[in-house]
Amino acid sequence: MTEPHRKTDIDAMVLDPADHFDSPMDVVKDPRLTRADKKRILEAWMKDAELLSVAEAENMQGGKRPRLREAHLAMEALEQQP
């Protein structure tokens, strides 16, 4: 049975991955997370990074570094795991 607070924690990580992890690769390395959780978090990170990249291209400063390439590399690493 899934603990109620665990779902909330995962949802918070999906909502703002950069607030919970130092880098996208830290998501891949986190032993507490299932493969599905890691994928959800990395997908959210990539979406956030894409939005930040678009904002920067339009001269809007988001304050955070997009890290889009790092998020893609982390997703590739996750997909290569057995």
PDB file of N, CA, C and O in Angstrom:
ATOM      1  N   MET A   1       0.840  -1.190   0.000  1.00  0.00           N
ATOM      2  CA  MET A   1       0.000   0.000   0.000  1.00  0.00           C
ATOM      3  C   MET A   1       0.878   1.245   0.000  1.00  0.00           C
ATOM      4  O   MET A   1       1.861   1.306   0.739  1.00  0.00           O
ATOM      5  N   THR A   2       0.545   2.215  -0.801  1.00  0.00           N
ATOM      6  CA  THR A   2       1.320   3.452  -0.905  1.00  0.00           C
ATOM      7  C   THR A   2       1.008   4.364   0.267  1.00  0.00           C
ATOM      8  O   THR A   2      -0.150   4.569   0.630  1.00  0.00           O
ATOM      9  N   GLU A   3       2.067   4.906   0.848  1.00  0.00           N
ATOM     10  CA  GLU A   3       1.884   5.851   1.945  1.00  0.00           C
ATOM     11  C   GLU A   3       1.370   7.169   1.375  1.00  0.00           C
ATOM     12  O   GLU A   3       1.875   7.626   0.350  1.00  0.00           O
ATOM     13  N   PRO A   4       0.373   7.794   2.017  1.00  0.00           N
ATOM     14  CA  PRO A   4      -0.197   9.038   1.494  1.00  0.00           C
ATOM     15  C   PRO A   4       0.828  10.153   1.330  1.00  0.00           C
ATOM     16  O   PRO A   4       0.782  10.879   0.337  1.00  0.00           O
ATOM     17  N   HIS A   5       1.763  10.311   2.287  1.00  0.00           N
ATOM     18  CA  HIS A   5       2.742  11.404   2.191  1.00  0.00           C
ATOM     19  C   HIS A   5       3.748  11.150   1.074  1.00  0.00           C
ATOM     20  O   HIS A   5       4.317  12.103   0.543  1.00  0.00           O
ATOM     21  N   ARG A   6       3.983   9.892   0.703  1.00  0.00           N
ATOM     22  CA  ARG A   6       4.937   9.585  -0.365  1.00  0.00           C
ATOM     23  C   ARG A   6       4.446  10.155  -1.686  1.00  0.00           C
ATOM     24  O   ARG A   6       5.235  10.735  -2.432  1.00  0.00           O
ATOM     25  N   LYS A   7       3.165  10.003  -1.995  1.00  0.00           N
ATOM     26  CA  LYS A   7       2.618  10.546  -3.236  1.00  0.00           C
ATOM     27  C   LYS A   7       2.766  12.060  -3.253  1.00  0.00           C
ATOM     28  O   LYS A   7       3.122  12.643  -4.277  1.00  0.00           O
ATOM     29  N   THR A   8       2.496  12.688  -2.131  1.00  0.00           N
ATOM     30  CA  THR A   8       2.632  14.133  -2.036  1.00  0.00           C
ATOM     31  C   THR A   8       4.079  14.549  -2.272  1.00  0.00           C
ATOM     32  O   THR A   8       4.339  15.527  -2.973  1.00  0.00           O
ATOM     33  N   ASP A   9       5.019  13.812  -1.690  1.00  0.00           N
ATOM     34  CA  ASP A   9       6.428  14.133  -1.883  1.00  0.00           C
ATOM     35  C   ASP A   9       6.807  14.024  -3.360  1.00  0.00           C
ATOM     36  O   ASP A   9       7.498  14.897  -3.886  1.00  0.00           O
ATOM     37  N   ILE A  10       6.367  12.971  -4.025  1.00  0.00           N
ATOM     38  CA  ILE A  10       6.670  12.785  -5.447  1.00  0.00           C
ATOM     39  C   ILE A  10       6.011  13.904  -6.252  1.00  0.00           C
ATOM     40  O   ILE A  10       6.625  14.462  -7.161  1.00  0.00           O
ATOM     41  N   ASP A  11       4.783  14.226  -5.924  1.00  0.00           N
ATOM     42  CA  ASP A  11       4.089  15.307  -6.633  1.00  0.00           C
ATOM     43  C   ASP A  11       4.832  16.629  -6.482  1.00  0.00           C
ATOM     44  O   ASP A  11       4.916  17.405  -7.433  1.00  0.00           O
ATOM     45  N   ALA A  12       5.371  16.889  -5.294  1.00  0.00           N
ATOM     46  CA  ALA A  12       6.138  18.117  -5.067  1.00  0.00           C
ATOM     47  C   ALA A  12       7.420  18.096  -5.899  1.00  0.00           C
ATOM     48  O   ALA A  12       7.831  19.128  -6.430  1.00  0.00           O
ATOM     49  N   MET A  13       8.044  16.941  -6.012  1.00  0.00           N
ATOM     50  CA  MET A  13       9.263  16.817  -6.817  1.00  0.00           C
ATOM     51  C   MET A  13       8.968  17.049  -8.298  1.00  0.00           C
ATOM     52  O   MET A  13       9.765  17.661  -9.009  1.00  0.00           O
ATOM     53  N   VAL A  14       7.828  16.559  -8.750  1.00  0.00           N
ATOM     54  CA  VAL A  14       7.424  16.752 -10.151  1.00  0.00           C
ATOM     55  C   VAL A  14       7.095  18.225 -10.390  1.00  0.00           C
ATOM     56  O   VAL A  14       7.409  18.770 -11.448  1.00  0.00           O
ATOM     57  N   LEU A  15       6.477  18.851  -9.432  1.00  0.00           N
ATOM     58  CA  LEU A  15       6.093  20.250  -9.570  1.00  0.00           C
ATOM     59  C   LEU A  15       7.295  21.175  -9.699  1.00  0.00           C
ATOM     60  O   LEU A  15       7.263  22.122 -10.485  1.00  0.00           O
ATOM     61  N   ASP A  16       8.356  20.913  -8.936  1.00  0.00           N
ATOM     62  CA  ASP A  16       9.559  21.749  -8.996  1.00  0.00           C
ATOM     63  C   ASP A  16      10.799  20.900  -8.726  1.00  0.00           C
ATOM     64  O   ASP A  16      11.339  20.922  -7.620  1.00  0.00           O
ATOM     65  N   PRO A  17      11.252  20.151  -9.738  1.00  0.00           N
ATOM     66  CA  PRO A  17      12.394  19.257  -9.542  1.00  0.00           C
ATOM     67  C   PRO A  17      13.651  19.961  -9.062  1.00  0.00           C
ATOM     68  O   PRO A  17      14.377  19.419  -8.229  1.00  0.00           O
ATOM     69  N   ALA A  18      13.920  21.143  -9.564  1.00  0.00           N
ATOM     70  CA  ALA A  18      15.143  21.864  -9.201  1.00  0.00           C
ATOM     71  C   ALA A  18      15.145  22.286  -7.732  1.00  0.00           C
ATOM     72  O   ALA A  18      16.199  22.578  -7.167  1.00  0.00           O
ATOM     73  N   ASP A  19      13.978  22.317  -7.125  1.00  0.00           N
ATOM     74  CA  ASP A  19      13.889  22.662  -5.710  1.00  0.00           C
ATOM     75  C   ASP A  19      14.257  21.468  -4.820  1.00  0.00           C
ATOM     76  O   ASP A  19      14.585  21.635  -3.646  1.00  0.00           O
ATOM     77  N   HIS A  20      14.198  20.262  -5.397  1.00  0.00           N
ATOM     78  CA  HIS A  20      14.436  19.046  -4.624  1.00  0.00           C
ATOM     79  C   HIS A  20      15.738  18.330  -4.973  1.00  0.00           C
ATOM     80  O   HIS A  20      16.214  17.493  -4.207  1.00  0.00           O
ATOM     81  N   PHE A  21      16.311  18.661  -6.130  1.00  0.00           N
ATOM     82  CA  PHE A  21      17.534  17.995  -6.585  1.00  0.00           C
ATOM     83  C   PHE A  21      18.527  19.033  -7.086  1.00  0.00           C
ATOM     84  O   PHE A  21      18.136  20.054  -7.652  1.00  0.00           O
ATOM     85  N   ASP A  22      19.812  18.768  -6.874  1.00  0.00           N
ATOM     86  CA  ASP A  22      20.861  19.675  -7.335  1.00  0.00           C
ATOM     87  C   ASP A  22      21.052  19.594  -8.843  1.00  0.00           C
ATOM     88  O   ASP A  22      21.407  20.584  -9.482  1.00  0.00           O
ATOM     89  N   SER A  23      20.816  18.414  -9.410  1.00  0.00           N
ATOM     90  CA  SER A  23      20.987  18.243 -10.850  1.00  0.00           C
ATOM     91  C   SER A  23      20.042  17.141 -11.341  1.00  0.00           C
ATOM     92  O   SER A  23      19.578  16.324 -10.546  1.00  0.00           O
ATOM     93  N   PRO A  24      19.760  17.116 -12.635  1.00  0.00           N
ATOM     94  CA  PRO A  24      18.917  16.052 -13.177  1.00  0.00           C
ATOM     95  C   PRO A  24      19.493  14.655 -12.926  1.00  0.00           C
ATOM     96  O   PRO A  24      18.735  13.713 -12.694  1.00  0.00           O
ATOM     97  N   MET A  25      20.810  14.508 -12.967  1.00  0.00           N
ATOM     98  CA  MET A  25      21.409  13.194 -12.734  1.00  0.00           C
ATOM     99  C   MET A  25      21.177  12.707 -11.310  1.00  0.00           C
ATOM    100  O   MET A  25      21.169  11.502 -11.059  1.00  0.00           O
ATOM    101  N   ASP A  26      20.989  13.638 -10.374  1.00  0.00           N
ATOM    102  CA  ASP A  26      20.668  13.242  -8.998  1.00  0.00           C
ATOM    103  C   ASP A  26      19.336  12.512  -8.933  1.00  0.00           C
ATOM    104  O   ASP A  26      19.142  11.656  -8.069  1.00  0.00           O
ATOM    105  N   VAL A  27      18.426  12.834  -9.822  1.00  0.00           N
ATOM    106  CA  VAL A  27      17.139  12.133  -9.888  1.00  0.00           C
ATOM    107  C   VAL A  27      17.397  10.673 -10.253  1.00  0.00           C
ATOM    108  O   VAL A  27      16.864   9.762  -9.619  1.00  0.00           O
ATOM    109  N   VAL A  28      18.215  10.460 -11.274  1.00  0.00           N
ATOM    110  CA  VAL A  28      18.526   9.102 -11.735  1.00  0.00           C
ATOM    111  C   VAL A  28      19.176   8.284 -10.631  1.00  0.00           C
ATOM    112  O   VAL A  28      18.904   7.090 -10.502  1.00  0.00           O
ATOM    113  N   LYS A  29      20.025   8.909  -9.838  1.00  0.00           N
ATOM    114  CA  LYS A  29      20.787   8.212  -8.801  1.00  0.00           C
ATOM    115  C   LYS A  29      20.022   8.008  -7.495  1.00  0.00           C
ATOM    116  O   LYS A  29      20.497   7.294  -6.612  1.00  0.00           O
ATOM    117  N   ASP A  30      18.854   8.617  -7.358  1.00  0.00           N
ATOM    118  CA  ASP A  30      18.124   8.567  -6.094  1.00  0.00           C
ATOM    119  C   ASP A  30      17.491   7.181  -5.896  1.00  0.00           C
ATOM    120  O   ASP A  30      16.579   6.812  -6.635  1.00  0.00           O
ATOM    121  N   PRO A  31      17.964   6.417  -4.910  1.00  0.00           N
ATOM    122  CA  PRO A  31      17.451   5.063  -4.701  1.00  0.00           C
ATOM    123  C   PRO A  31      16.036   5.004  -4.122  1.00  0.00           C
ATOM    124  O   PRO A  31      15.407   3.946  -4.134  1.00  0.00           O
ATOM    125  N   ARG A  32      15.538   6.120  -3.619  1.00  0.00           N
ATOM    126  CA  ARG A  32      14.184   6.141  -3.032  1.00  0.00           C
ATOM    127  C   ARG A  32      13.095   6.120  -4.088  1.00  0.00           C
ATOM    128  O   ARG A  32      11.948   5.782  -3.793  1.00  0.00           O
ATOM    129  N   LEU A  33      13.440   6.476  -5.313  1.00  0.00           N
ATOM    130  CA  LEU A  33      12.437   6.658  -6.356  1.00  0.00           C
ATOM    131  C   LEU A  33      12.319   5.446  -7.262  1.00  0.00           C
ATOM    132  O   LEU A  33      13.306   4.769  -7.551  1.00  0.00           O
ATOM    133  N   THR A  34      11.098   5.184  -7.704  1.00  0.00           N
ATOM    134  CA  THR A  34      10.897   4.140  -8.697  1.00  0.00           C
ATOM    135  C   THR A  34      11.309   4.680 -10.062  1.00  0.00           C
ATOM    136  O   THR A  34      11.481   5.886 -10.242  1.00  0.00           O
ATOM    137  N   ARG A  35      11.461   3.788 -11.000  1.00  0.00           N
ATOM    138  CA  ARG A  35      11.803   4.195 -12.363  1.00  0.00           C
ATOM    139  C   ARG A  35      10.731   5.137 -12.922  1.00  0.00           C
ATOM    140  O   ARG A  35      11.049   6.129 -13.578  1.00  0.00           O
ATOM    141  N   ALA A  36       9.469   4.821 -12.657  1.00  0.00           N
ATOM    142  CA  ALA A  36       8.363   5.660 -13.142  1.00  0.00           C
ATOM    143  C   ALA A  36       8.414   7.053 -12.512  1.00  0.00           C
ATOM    144  O   ALA A  36       8.182   8.054 -13.189  1.00  0.00           O
ATOM    145  N   ASP A  37       8.718   7.110 -11.217  1.00  0.00           N
ATOM    146  CA  ASP A  37       8.837   8.407 -10.538  1.00  0.00           C
ATOM    147  C   ASP A  37       9.966   9.232 -11.151  1.00  0.00           C
ATOM    148  O   ASP A  37       9.805  10.425 -11.408  1.00  0.00           O
ATOM    149  N   LYS A  38      11.100   8.590 -11.379  1.00  0.00           N
ATOM    150  CA  LYS A  38      12.251   9.281 -11.964  1.00  0.00           C
ATOM    151  C   LYS A  38      11.890   9.843 -13.336  1.00  0.00           C
ATOM    152  O   LYS A  38      12.241  10.973 -13.673  1.00  0.00           O
ATOM    153  N   LYS A  39      11.187   9.037 -14.113  1.00  0.00           N
ATOM    154  CA  LYS A  39      10.796   9.483 -15.458  1.00  0.00           C
ATOM    155  C   LYS A  39       9.876  10.698 -15.380  1.00  0.00           C
ATOM    156  O   LYS A  39      10.057  11.665 -16.120  1.00  0.00           O
ATOM    157  N   ARG A  40       8.889  10.651 -14.483  1.00  0.00           N
ATOM    158  CA  ARG A  40       7.969  11.790 -14.310  1.00  0.00           C
ATOM    159  C   ARG A  40       8.718  13.050 -13.908  1.00  0.00           C
ATOM    160  O   ARG A  40       8.460  14.131 -14.438  1.00  0.00           O
ATOM    161  N   ILE A  41       9.640  12.911 -12.977  1.00  0.00           N
ATOM    162  CA  ILE A  41      10.397  14.068 -12.488  1.00  0.00           C
ATOM    163  C   ILE A  41      11.279  14.635 -13.593  1.00  0.00           C
ATOM    164  O   ILE A  41      11.338  15.851 -13.777  1.00  0.00           O
ATOM    165  N   LEU A  42      11.959  13.768 -14.327  1.00  0.00           N
ATOM    166  CA  LEU A  42      12.833  14.245 -15.413  1.00  0.00           C
ATOM    167  C   LEU A  42      12.033  14.874 -16.550  1.00  0.00           C
ATOM    168  O   LEU A  42      12.468  15.859 -17.145  1.00  0.00           O
ATOM    169  N   GLU A  43      10.872  14.311 -16.850  1.00  0.00           N
ATOM    170  CA  GLU A  43      10.021  14.920 -17.881  1.00  0.00           C
ATOM    171  C   GLU A  43       9.590  16.320 -17.456  1.00  0.00           C
ATOM    172  O   GLU A  43       9.568  17.243 -18.270  1.00  0.00           O
ATOM    173  N   ALA A  44       9.250  16.473 -16.186  1.00  0.00           N
ATOM    174  CA  ALA A  44       8.872  17.794 -15.675  1.00  0.00           C
ATOM    175  C   ALA A  44      10.065  18.747 -15.733  1.00  0.00           C
ATOM    176  O   ALA A  44       9.914  19.923 -16.065  1.00  0.00           O
ATOM    177  N   TRP A  45      11.245  18.232 -15.409  1.00  0.00           N
ATOM    178  CA  TRP A  45      12.453  19.063 -15.443  1.00  0.00           C
ATOM    179  C   TRP A  45      12.709  19.543 -16.867  1.00  0.00           C
ATOM    180  O   TRP A  45      13.044  20.708 -17.084  1.00  0.00           O
ATOM    181  N   MET A  46      12.551  18.639 -17.842  1.00  0.00           N
ATOM    182  CA  MET A  46      12.770  19.017 -19.239  1.00  0.00           C
ATOM    183  C   MET A  46      11.758  20.070 -19.688  1.00  0.00           C
ATOM    184  O   MET A  46      12.111  21.013 -20.396  1.00  0.00           O
ATOM    185  N   LYS A  47      10.513  19.909 -19.279  1.00  0.00           N
ATOM    186  CA  LYS A  47       9.490  20.883 -19.654  1.00  0.00           C
ATOM    187  C   LYS A  47       9.807  22.253 -19.047  1.00  0.00           C
ATOM    188  O   LYS A  47       9.707  23.275 -19.726  1.00  0.00           O
ATOM    189  N   ASP A  48      10.189  22.268 -17.766  1.00  0.00           N
ATOM    190  CA  ASP A  48      10.564  23.521 -17.107  1.00  0.00           C
ATOM    191  C   ASP A  48      11.758  24.165 -17.811  1.00  0.00           C
ATOM    192  O   ASP A  48      11.787  25.376 -18.030  1.00  0.00           O
ATOM    193  N   ALA A  49      12.743  23.334 -18.161  1.00  0.00           N
ATOM    194  CA  ALA A  49      13.941  23.843 -18.820  1.00  0.00           C
ATOM    195  C   ALA A  49      13.610  24.416 -20.197  1.00  0.00           C
ATOM    196  O   ALA A  49      14.167  25.439 -20.594  1.00  0.00           O
ATOM    197  N   GLU A  50      12.712  23.764 -20.919  1.00  0.00           N
ATOM    198  CA  GLU A  50      12.296  24.283 -22.226  1.00  0.00           C
ATOM    199  C   GLU A  50      11.612  25.637 -22.087  1.00  0.00           C
ATOM    200  O   GLU A  50      11.864  26.550 -22.873  1.00  0.00           O
ATOM    201  N   LEU A  51      10.749  25.763 -21.087  1.00  0.00           N
ATOM    202  CA  LEU A  51      10.061  27.040 -20.859  1.00  0.00           C
ATOM    203  C   LEU A  51      11.049  28.140 -20.468  1.00  0.00           C
ATOM    204  O   LEU A  51      10.924  29.279 -20.917  1.00  0.00           O
ATOM    205  N   LEU A  52      12.030  27.795 -19.633  1.00  0.00           N
ATOM    206  CA  LEU A  52      13.047  28.779 -19.258  1.00  0.00           C
ATOM    207  C   LEU A  52      13.888  29.191 -20.463  1.00  0.00           C
ATOM    208  O   LEU A  52      14.247  30.360 -20.600  1.00  0.00           O
ATOM    209  N   SER A  53      14.199  28.241 -21.327  1.00  0.00           N
ATOM    210  CA  SER A  53      14.981  28.547 -22.530  1.00  0.00           C
ATOM    211  C   SER A  53      14.225  29.498 -23.445  1.00  0.00           C
ATOM    212  O   SER A  53      14.810  30.430 -23.997  1.00  0.00           O
ATOM    213  N   VAL A  54      12.927  29.267 -23.608  1.00  0.00           N
ATOM    214  CA  VAL A  54      12.096  30.149 -24.426  1.00  0.00           C
ATOM    215  C   VAL A  54      12.054  31.540 -23.807  1.00  0.00           C
ATOM    216  O   VAL A  54      12.168  32.539 -24.517  1.00  0.00           O
ATOM    217  N   ALA A  55      11.894  31.610 -22.506  1.00  0.00           N
ATOM    218  CA  ALA A  55      11.848  32.906 -21.826  1.00  0.00           C
ATOM    219  C   ALA A  55      13.168  33.662 -22.006  1.00  0.00           C
ATOM    220  O   ALA A  55      13.171  34.869 -22.244  1.00  0.00           O
ATOM    221  N   GLU A  56      14.282  32.944 -21.893  1.00  0.00           N
ATOM    222  CA  GLU A  56      15.583  33.588 -22.072  1.00  0.00           C
ATOM    223  C   GLU A  56      15.747  34.084 -23.506  1.00  0.00           C
ATOM    224  O   GLU A  56      16.313  35.153 -23.737  1.00  0.00           O
ATOM    225  N   ALA A  57      15.253  33.310 -24.464  1.00  0.00           N
ATOM    226  CA  ALA A  57      15.339  33.712 -25.871  1.00  0.00           C
ATOM    227  C   ALA A  57      14.533  34.980 -26.128  1.00  0.00           C
ATOM    228  O   ALA A  57      14.828  35.742 -27.048  1.00  0.00           O
ATOM    229  N   GLU A  58      13.514  35.196 -25.304  1.00  0.00           N
ATOM    230  CA  GLU A  58      12.679  36.398 -25.435  1.00  0.00           C
ATOM    231  C   GLU A  58      13.133  37.495 -24.481  1.00  0.00           C
ATOM    232  O   GLU A  58      12.389  38.434 -24.200  1.00  0.00           O
ATOM    233  N   ASN A  59      14.366  37.368 -23.985  1.00  0.00           N
ATOM    234  CA  ASN A  59      14.976  38.337 -23.072  1.00  0.00           C
ATOM    235  C   ASN A  59      14.266  38.486 -21.733  1.00  0.00           C
ATOM    236  O   ASN A  59      14.325  39.544 -21.107  1.00  0.00           O
ATOM    237  N   MET A  60      13.602  37.434 -21.301  1.00  0.00           N
ATOM    238  CA  MET A  60      13.006  37.419 -19.966  1.00  0.00           C
ATOM    239  C   MET A  60      13.911  36.570 -19.084  1.00  0.00           C
ATOM    240  O   MET A  60      14.221  35.429 -19.429  1.00  0.00           O
ATOM    241  N   GLN A  61      14.326  37.102 -17.978  1.00  0.00           N
ATOM    242  CA  GLN A  61      15.222  36.380 -17.085  1.00  0.00           C
ATOM    243  C   GLN A  61      14.418  35.577 -16.075  1.00  0.00           C
ATOM    244  O   GLN A  61      13.572  36.116 -15.361  1.00  0.00           O
ATOM    245  N   GLY A  62      14.697  34.272 -16.028  1.00  0.00           N
ATOM    246  CA  GLY A  62      13.996  33.395 -15.093  1.00  0.00           C
ATOM    247  C   GLY A  62      14.739  33.195 -13.786  1.00  0.00           C
ATOM    248  O   GLY A  62      14.156  32.727 -12.808  1.00  0.00           O
ATOM    249  N   GLY A  63      16.014  33.542 -13.756  1.00  0.00           N
ATOM    250  CA  GLY A  63      16.782  33.396 -12.530  1.00  0.00           C
ATOM    251  C   GLY A  63      17.459  32.041 -12.412  1.00  0.00           C
ATOM    252  O   GLY A  63      18.558  31.957 -11.864  1.00  0.00           O
ATOM    253  N   LYS A  64      16.839  30.986 -12.905  1.00  0.00           N
ATOM    254  CA  LYS A  64      17.423  29.652 -12.845  1.00  0.00           C
ATOM    255  C   LYS A  64      18.050  29.305 -14.189  1.00  0.00           C
ATOM    256  O   LYS A  64      17.607  29.776 -15.236  1.00  0.00           O
ATOM    257  N   ARG A  65      19.079  28.479 -14.142  1.00  0.00           N
ATOM    258  CA  ARG A  65      19.691  27.968 -15.360  1.00  0.00           C
ATOM    259  C   ARG A  65      18.779  26.882 -15.930  1.00  0.00           C
ATOM    260  O   ARG A  65      18.314  26.038 -15.164  1.00  0.00           O
ATOM    261  N   PRO A  66      18.504  26.860 -17.222  1.00  0.00           N
ATOM    262  CA  PRO A  66      17.580  25.879 -17.785  1.00  0.00           C
ATOM    263  C   PRO A  66      17.981  24.410 -17.598  1.00  0.00           C
ATOM    264  O   PRO A  66      17.133  23.591 -17.244  1.00  0.00           O
ATOM    265  N   ARG A  67      19.247  24.057 -17.827  1.00  0.00           N
ATOM    266  CA  ARG A  67      19.745  22.693 -17.648  1.00  0.00           C
ATOM    267  C   ARG A  67      19.026  21.680 -18.536  1.00  0.00           C
ATOM    268  O   ARG A  67      18.882  20.515 -18.165  1.00  0.00           O
ATOM    269  N   LEU A  68      18.576  22.123 -19.704  1.00  0.00           N
ATOM    270  CA  LEU A  68      17.846  21.252 -20.612  1.00  0.00           C
ATOM    271  C   LEU A  68      18.712  20.081 -21.076  1.00  0.00           C
ATOM    272  O   LEU A  68      18.269  18.932 -21.070  1.00  0.00           O
ATOM    273  N   ARG A  69      19.937  20.376 -21.474  1.00  0.00           N
ATOM    274  CA  ARG A  69      20.829  19.308 -21.948  1.00  0.00           C
ATOM    275  C   ARG A  69      21.074  18.284 -20.846  1.00  0.00           C
ATOM    276  O   ARG A  69      21.061  17.079 -21.101  1.00  0.00           O
ATOM    277  N   GLU A  70      21.299  18.760 -19.619  1.00  0.00           N
ATOM    278  CA  GLU A  70      21.521  17.850 -18.494  1.00  0.00           C
ATOM    279  C   GLU A  70      20.301  16.965 -18.247  1.00  0.00           C
ATOM    280  O   GLU A  70      20.439  15.781 -17.943  1.00  0.00           O
ATOM    281  N   ALA A  71      19.123  17.534 -18.378  1.00  0.00           N
ATOM    282  CA  ALA A  71      17.896  16.763 -18.174  1.00  0.00           C
ATOM    283  C   ALA A  71      17.750  15.684 -19.249  1.00  0.00           C
ATOM    284  O   ALA A  71      17.346  14.562 -18.946  1.00  0.00           O
ATOM    285  N   HIS A  72      18.075  16.015 -20.495  1.00  0.00           N
ATOM    286  CA  HIS A  72      18.016  15.030 -21.574  1.00  0.00           C
ATOM    287  C   HIS A  72      19.038  13.911 -21.348  1.00  0.00           C
ATOM    288  O   HIS A  72      18.732  12.736 -21.549  1.00  0.00           O
ATOM    289  N   LEU A  73      20.244  14.280 -20.933  1.00  0.00           N
ATOM    290  CA  LEU A  73      21.275  13.275 -20.672  1.00  0.00           C
ATOM    291  C   LEU A  73      20.866  12.363 -19.509  1.00  0.00           C
ATOM    292  O   LEU A  73      21.118  11.159 -19.550  1.00  0.00           O
ATOM    293  N   ALA A  74      20.250  12.919 -18.497  1.00  0.00           N
ATOM    294  CA  ALA A  74      19.784  12.117 -17.366  1.00  0.00           C
ATOM    295  C   ALA A  74      18.686  11.157 -17.808  1.00  0.00           C
ATOM    296  O   ALA A  74      18.656  10.006 -17.373  1.00  0.00           O
ATOM    297  N   MET A  75      17.776  11.626 -18.675  1.00  0.00           N
ATOM    298  CA  MET A  75      16.724  10.749 -19.181  1.00  0.00           C
ATOM    299  C   MET A  75      17.325   9.605 -19.997  1.00  0.00           C
ATOM    300  O   MET A  75      16.886   8.461 -19.884  1.00  0.00           O
ATOM    301  N   GLU A  76      18.319   9.912 -20.808  1.00  0.00           N
ATOM    302  CA  GLU A  76      18.999   8.868 -21.574  1.00  0.00           C
ATOM    303  C   GLU A  76      19.661   7.845 -20.654  1.00  0.00           C
ATOM    304  O   GLU A  76      19.596   6.642 -20.906  1.00  0.00           O
ATOM    305  N   ALA A  77      20.294   8.328 -19.592  1.00  0.00           N
ATOM    306  CA  ALA A  77      20.932   7.431 -18.627  1.00  0.00           C
ATOM    307  C   ALA A  77      19.888   6.534 -17.967  1.00  0.00           C
ATOM    308  O   ALA A  77      20.129   5.344 -17.765  1.00  0.00           O
ATOM    309  N   LEU A  78      18.742   7.096 -17.634  1.00  0.00           N
ATOM    310  CA  LEU A  78      17.673   6.319 -17.020  1.00  0.00           C
ATOM    311  C   LEU A  78      17.173   5.237 -17.978  1.00  0.00           C
ATOM    312  O   LEU A  78      16.950   4.095 -17.576  1.00  0.00           O
ATOM    313  N   GLU A  79      17.002   5.603 -19.231  1.00  0.00           N
ATOM    314  CA  GLU A  79      16.504   4.648 -20.223  1.00  0.00           C
ATOM    315  C   GLU A  79      17.496   3.534 -20.509  1.00  0.00           C
ATOM    316  O   GLU A  79      17.097   2.456 -20.951  1.00  0.00           O
ATOM    317  N   GLN A  80      18.778   3.768 -20.266  1.00  0.00           N
ATOM    318  CA  GLN A  80      19.791   2.745 -20.503  1.00  0.00           C
ATOM    319  C   GLN A  80      19.959   1.798 -19.324  1.00  0.00           C
ATOM    320  O   GLN A  80      20.621   0.767 -19.445  1.00  0.00           O
ATOM    321  N   GLN A  81      19.365   2.141 -18.186  1.00  0.00           N
ATOM    322  CA  GLN A  81      19.467   1.261 -17.024  1.00  0.00           C
ATOM    323  C   GLN A  81      18.602   0.022 -17.240  1.00  0.00           C
ATOM    324  O   GLN A  81      17.529   0.097 -17.838  1.00  0.00           O
ATOM    325  N   PRO A  82      19.083  -1.120 -16.744  1.00  0.00           N
ATOM    326  CA  PRO A  82      18.303  -2.367 -16.910  1.00  0.00           C
ATOM    327  C   PRO A  82      17.017  -2.355 -16.113  1.00  0.00           C
ATOM    328  O   PRO A  82      16.259  -3.324 -16.150  1.00  0.00           O
TER     329      PRO A  82
END
